[in-house]
């Protein structure tokens, strides 16, 4: 069953010449009637356009009121008519052929002028926020494009997309507090994954040299603009590659994304085609050339002591509160102390330094990358230390996974892995200040009193 025969969308109507016959459907976000004329705006998937009823165009004059009396803010309607330019110069659909109320709104609908005043209600009722604010809708279009680009780019580079468990017997792959749930059939507690790392490494050990996953992770931590308990990341792992190799790949990915999604392609008469930055290209992508600084240098400059004077948890807290907020311009932070990264390989000739880096921008960690530790003896020792820390009260310490260690003992190729927070990346690209503004339906919006 077809509810309404659509022949065009709002953007097509805006770009068409006057007199173009169209049929479209969408939500009413504005409507007013004055005498024998009525104007409103309708939004569909592609944009917003004005529609108009003129009483003088109806053969049966009563039909003007019959149709316009049915329309209220929030209604879903179908209209048929022709494009026309109003006296104010606005492209309009002159409804003179057919009209149908497809679904009436039963609750009052906010108008564009007043909007949704309560910011929490705006997030809980995202369907209303997007309906009346096209700029909000554009954020989620951009998010979809970025995720599609990541899949396409990694696929072109020979990576295979895989899926790993979300319910796991141990919380592993990162230092964070997990969410715990109960499996009734097994009568066992399980954890929502905090990272897919150890399972993606198993995939590499299985002979899939280049793998990636885009999916949800869950961490039972505090709420602030850069943290959500449920967030989306991309992680990829490459056999026989190092953290330096992944830095190069990440830089190429960001450069390609900036032009493919936000650039303008122009022709050059001598050298074929080239790209120029479009007006909508985010500032940090216009010239993606982050400086490289060492973790210990930053720590000493801002804290006044070496990070080794503190436990891993204390040093991490000091870096996040005193150092990272000062890193506004894009930067690669390298050479972390080894004791802070229990799953990273040590730098050649420097067992006290992890071969890892983080990409930080606007004070937010966007990417973390290691040359992965694949020595099963050292890995077991470090995870046993983590388990002891957990026993001593550190809820963010990692758990020991015997299955993962057994996989490593069978022989795991050297590799590098990279994890990137997609929500944070979208914030940078779209200029939003909180992750909740780039997640279509964020959870845990208010604390329960």
N, C-alpha and C positions, 0 to 999 in steps of 0.2 A: 504494500500500500504506500503510495506517495502522498504525503500530507500537503506538499506545496511544490509546484513545478518551478525550480530555480533555473533561470537562464543567465544570471550575472551575479556578481558580488559587489560590495560597496566600492572597492577600488576600481573595478571596471566601469562602474557608473560614473565615478568622479572623473575618469579619464576619457569618457565617451563624448561625442558631440551631441548637441541638442536634438531631440526627436528620436533618440535611440530607444527602441522598445525593450523593456526589461521586466523581469519577474524575480523578486528576491524575498527573503524572509529574515527575521531577526528580532531582537529585543528593543522595545521602546525605552529610550533613556531621556526623552524630553518631548513634551507635547503641550501645545497651547492653541486655543481657538478664539478667533475674533470675528464675529459676524459671519460672513459667508466664506471665510477662509480659515484653514487650520494648518499649522506647521508642526512638525516633530522631527526627531532624529531616531534612526534605527541603527543598531550595531550588529554586525555579523562576525564571522571568523576573521574576515580580512580588513575590516575597518568600520567607518561610521559615515553615514550620509543622511542628508535632510530629505524628508518626504513632505508632500503638500496635498491637501484637498482643496479644490476651488468649487464652490457651489454652482457657479455658472456653467461649469463643464458637464454637469449631470443632466441627462434628459429628464429624469424624475427627481425633482428638487428635494423630496423628502429623504432620498438616499444619502444625501450629504450628512444629515443629522443621524440617520440610522447607523452609518459607518463610524462617524466621529464620536458618537455617544459610547461606543464600545471600547474606546481606547483609553488606557491608563498607564502610568509609568510601570515598567516592569513586564508588561504584556508581551507575549510572543505573537507577532503578526506576520501575515503574508500580504504583499502588495504587488500590484501589476499596473504599469503605466509606461511613461516615457520620460527620458531625461530632459531637463529644462534648467535654465539658469535664471535664478530669481533676480529681483531688482537690486538686491544687495551684492550680486555677483557670486552667490553660492550655488554650486551644482546641486540639483534637487530632482527627486522623482515626483512627477506630477501623477498622482494616483487617479486614473480616470477609466480603468477597465475592470479591475477586480480587487477585492479586499476580503481577508478572512482573519478572524481572531482565532489563532491556533491554540493558544493557551493563556488564560487570564491569570494574572498574579493575584494570589489570595491575600498576601501581606503587603503592607505599604513598602514602596521601593524608594531608596534614597535618590535625590536628584544630583546632577553634576555639581551644582553650585554649593550645596551644603555637605554632600558626601557623607562619609561615615565618620563621626566625630571620635568615637572611642577607638584608639589604636589596636586594642586587643580584639575588639569586635571586627575590625577591618581584616585582621589575620584569620580569625575563626570563620568569617564569612567571605572567604576569598572570591567566591563566585560573584558576590556583589561588587567587591573591589575591582575585579577585572572588567566587569560589565560597564562600570561608569568611568573607569580610568584607563584609557588605552595605553598610557605609559607603563602602567603596572603589567598589563598584558604583554607588552614588548619585552619586559624582563624575562618572562618565561619562554617567549619565543627564542630569545638569545640563548637561554639555558639549553633548550632543545637542540639548537644549532651547534653549540659547543660540544655537547655530548655526542651528537652524530659525527662531528668532525673528528673527535678523539677516536671513535671506533674506526672510521674510514682511514685515518692517518696510520694508526697502529696496524691495521689490516694490511695496508699497502707496504708497510715495513716488515711484513712477514710474521706478525704476531697473531696468535690464535686466541680467540676469546673463550674463556672457560668459566664454569660456575663452581663455587666452593660452598661448603656448608655455612649456614647462618646459626644453626643450633650446634654447639660444639661441647665436647666433654671437658675441655679445659679452655680457659681464657688465655689467649696467646697472641703473639705477633706485635704487641705494643705494651707499654706500661700504662695501664689505666684500670679504673674500677669497672667491673663488668655488671651487667644485669643478669640475675639468676632466675631461672624458671624451672618448673618440675615436669618431668615426663611421666605421666600416670602409668602407661603400659609397662615401662621399664622400672618404675619406682626409683627414678634417679634424677638428681639435679643436673641441669644443663645450663650453658651460658650463651647469651646472644654474643656473636663474635665481636671482638673489638678491632680485629684486622684479619684479612684473609692470608696473611704472609706465609704461615707454615704450610698451608695447603697448596698455595701457588708454588712453593719450593718443591713440594712433593711432585707436582705436575712436571716441573723441569727435570727432576730426578727420573720421572717416567719416560723421558726422551722427547718431551715437547720443549724445544730449546727457547722459544719465545712465547710467553703467555701473558694475558692480561685479563683483568676483571673490573667491571664497573658495577658497583653495588653499594648496599647500605652497610654501615657499621654502627655499633651501639656502645656508648660509654657513659657510665653512670657518674657523671661529673657535674660541676657547676654550670649555671646558665649565665651567659654574657653575650655580647654582640658577636663574638667569634667562636662560640661553642654551642652546639646543640647535641642532645643526647642521641639523636638519630641523624646521621649525616651520610652524604654520598661521597665516595672516593673512587679514583682509578688507581689500581696498582698493576705494575708490569715487572716481569723478571726476564732477564736474558742470560743464557748460559755463555760462559767464556767472555763475559764483558765485565768492566770495572765501573766504579762510581764515576770516574772521569768520562768514560764512554757515554754513560747515561746523562751526564751534564751536557754533553754535545748534542745528544738526541733531544733532550728537553728544550734546549735553545732553538734547535731547528723546528721543533714542533710549535713552539710559541711564535716564532717568526712566520711560519707558514699559516698558522691560524689567524694571525693579525691581518694578513693580506687576503686570505680566502674569505674570511667572514666580515672584515671591516675595511678592506682596501678597495680601491677603484682601479680596474684594469684599463690601461690605455695602450694604444698602438704607437710604436716608434718606427719611423720609416727606415732606420738603419739596422736595428738589432732585434726586429721582431716585436715581442710584447714585453711590457714591464708593468710594475705595480706602483701606484702612488697611494699614500695614506688617505683614506676617506675622512670626511668631517666627523663621522661617528666612531673613529678608531680611539680606543681608550689610551690615555696619555702614557701609561707605563709600557704599552706595546708599540708606540710610535718609533722608538729607537731602543729595541730590546738588547741591551748590552750591560747586564749587571756587573758591578765590581765584585771582586772576590776578597773576603777577609777571613782571618782565622778566629776561631771561637775563643781561644785563650786570650788573644790580644783584645778582643771586645770585652771580655769578662774583666780583665785587669783594668782596662780603661774606665769602666763604669762602676765596678764594684770595689776596686782597689786591692783585691787579693786574687790569688790563683784559685781556679775552681776546685783543685785537688784538696783545698782546705775544708771543703764541705762534702757532705754525702751527696750522692747522685740526686736525690730528691730535693735537697736544699739548694744545690747548684742550679738545678732546673728551675726552681721557683725564683731564684734571684735573677736568672737570665730572662725569664718571662716578664718579670716585674720591673727590672731596672735597665735591661739592655734592649730587649726586643722592641719596646715602644719607641725607641729612638731610631729604629731602622725603617725609615719611610720610603726612601728610594729603593728600587729592586737590588738585592744583594744575595750572593751565594756565601753562606757561612760554612767554613770547612774545618777539618782537623779537630773534631770533638774529642775530649778525653775518653779513652777506651772504656773506663768503668761506667760511663753513662750510656753505653750502647752495647748491651749484652748479646746482640745478634749480628753485630757488624764485624767484619774482618779488621785486623789491625794493619796499619800501614807498614809497608816493607821497611825493615830496619828501625821501626819505631813502635814497639809493642804497647806503649802507653797511649797511642793515638789511634782512634778509629778512622778507617777510610770511608768517610761519609761527608755529606753536605746537606744543608737545608737552603731552600729558596725562601726568602722573607721579603715581604713588601707591605707597606702601610702598617708596619708593626705586627703583621700576621704571618705565621708560618704557613706557607702554601704547599711546599714539597719537602719530603725527607727522602734521602737516597743513600744506600750503602753499597759498598762491595760486601757481599754477604759472607758471613762466617760459615764455612762448610767443614770445619774440623770437628768431628763428633766428640772427641775427647775434651777439647776446650769448651765446646758448646754445652756439653753435659755439666761441666764444672761451673760454668757461668749461670746456667739455669738452676743448678742446685743452690747457688748463692742467692738467686732471686727467690726461690722457695723459702729459704731461711729468712730472708727479709720479710716475706709475706707472713711467715709464722710469727715473726717479731712485731707484726702490726701494720706493715706497709701494704695497704689494700690495692695499690697500683702495681706492685711487683708481679712479674710474670709467673705463670704456672709451668711446671715441668711436663712435657708431652713425651711419653715413652714411644708412642708410635712415630712421632716426628724424628726422634733421635735414632730409632731403629732404621728409618729410611735413610738417614744421613750415614749410618754405619754401613749400609750396603753400598755406599759410594754416591756422593752428590757432586755434580760438576761445579766448578767455580762459576759464580754468577754475580750479577748486580740487580738489585730491585729498587723500584721507585714508587712512592705513594704520593698522590696529589689530592688535596681536598677540593672537590669540584664546587661545593657551595661557596667556599672562600674565593675561588677563582672567579666565579660568576659575580660575586660582590665587587671585586676589583674591576671587572670588565664593565659592569653596569653602573658603577658608582654608588652602590648601596652601602649602608653603614652597619647592617646587622644581617646575619644569616637567615633570620626569619623572613626577610624581605625577598629572598631568592628561592625559598622553598614553598611550593604551591600550597601545601597543607601542613604547616608546622605543628608539632605537638608540644605539650607541656608549656602552654602559654602563660598560665598563672599558677602560683603556688597554692596548695590547698591549706586553708587556715585550720 
